[in-house]
Amino acid sequence: MIRIGIVLGSTRPGRKGDQVARWVHETATRRTDAEFELVDLRDHPLPHLDEPPMAPGGYRFEHTRAWAAVLASFDGFVLVTPEYNHSAPGVLKNAMDTVYFEWNDKAAGFVSYGGVGGARAVEQLRLVCGALQMADVAPQVTLPLATEFEGEVFKPGEYNAAALDMLLDHVVRWSTALASVRARREGDEAEIRGRIDKIIESLRAKDLEGLKRVYAPDVVSFDVEPPLQHVGMDAKLKNWEKVFTLFEKVDYEVRDLTVTVGADLAVGHGFGRVSGLLRDGTEANGMWVRATFVFRKTGGDWVIVHDQASVPFDIATGKGVVDLEP
């Protein structure tokens, strides 16, 4: 069943948001078309942008990995936000900025409160959701302090129940539709990773025919050896054939591979190393290079249209640095 996270976006002492979030959660749990869970940012303290941009599963800190796992478990979100000084709380923005992929292709709805119902905070959050590749639904619930609160106590008018039901209808509907989009994306990523595995398998077997099925006919390759580029399938395979003539046994490793998938283009990057046993019996450990793969979907299959291998170089000597480890 579709899972929706109701994110309470304020951690401020004396906040009114916990009352609003409980109202949203209590209303939502009466439905049978999705599961709803309250996510309080107080339970997920995140330092201010201490995490460098990383791919799923590659986050540096445990608190980031824990937050990413929470978001990954949901198909959509209802963001409950106050308006502070014409804007959304910094803690909510930070929670959205800390990770990226876990928000992608999911629906978002907004319940806001404040002097003008929190409308200006939501306008800003819609822009953030667009950058995170989220589908923000049009219906929203705005709760002015003057009409929906008696002092510090939240007492929403009955008319807000219909607005909230409409919001939840749209969030569930879009979350359901986008679940299939994410499933396709995850399937594409698995296929692309399988293509990289095919390269490794074919190199170890010295199988040029196997390699041929991985590349596009017009592939352009930037390798670590001259010339500046190898253009076309024949040039790419000749480069690998040269490796096969040097090695009695070939091994190839890829580490830290990250894959980002679009509609018909995808990019993978990581580190690669060719090693093995040379013809004269010498063990060659090889060197780690920075490896980039660009895939295009053609005839339903993902094939490599561009790849690049590079090493850093020492500016003072102009020589490549080939003894680095990932």
HELIX and SHEET records of a PDB file:
HELIX    1   1 GLY A   17  ALA A   28  1                                  12    
HELIX    2   2 LEU A   41  ASP A   43  5                                   3    
HELIX    3   3 GLU A   62  ALA A   72  1                                  11    
HELIX    4   4 GLY A   90  THR A   98  1                                   9    
HELIX    5   5 PHE A  101  TRP A  103  5                                   3    
HELIX    6   6 ALA A  119  ALA A  131  1                                  13    
HELIX    7   7 LEU A  145  GLU A  148  1                                   4    
HELIX    8   8 TYR A  159  ALA A  205  1                                  47    
HELIX    9   9 LEU A  208  LYS A  212  1                                   5    
HELIX   10  10 MET A  233  LEU A  246  1                                  14    
SHEET    1   A 5 GLU A  35  ASP A  40  0                                        
SHEET    2   A 5 ARG A   3  LEU A   8  1                                        
SHEET    3   A 5 GLY A  76  PRO A  82  1                                        
SHEET    4   A 5 ALA A 107  GLY A 114  1                                        
SHEET    5   A 5 ALA A 135  PRO A 144  1                                        
SHEET    1   B 2 PHE A 149  GLU A 150  0                                        
SHEET    2   B 2 VAL A 153  PHE A 154 -1                                        
SHEET    1   C 6 HIS A 230  VAL A 231  0                                        
SHEET    2   C 6 TYR A 215  PHE A 222 -1                                        
SHEET    3   C 6 ASP A 301  SER A 310  1                                        
SHEET    4   C 6 VAL A 289  THR A 298 -1                                        
SHEET    5   C 6 LEU A 265  LEU A 278 -1                                        
SHEET    6   C 6 PHE A 247  VAL A 261 -1                                        
SHEET    1   D 6 HIS A 230  VAL A 231  0                                        
SHEET    2   D 6 TYR A 215  PHE A 222 -1                                        
SHEET    3   D 6 ASP A 301  SER A 310  1                                        
SHEET    4   D 6 VAL A 289  THR A 298 -1                                        
SHEET    5   D 6 LEU A 265  LEU A 278 -1                                        
SHEET    6   D 6 GLU A 283  ALA A 284 -1                                        
END                                                                             
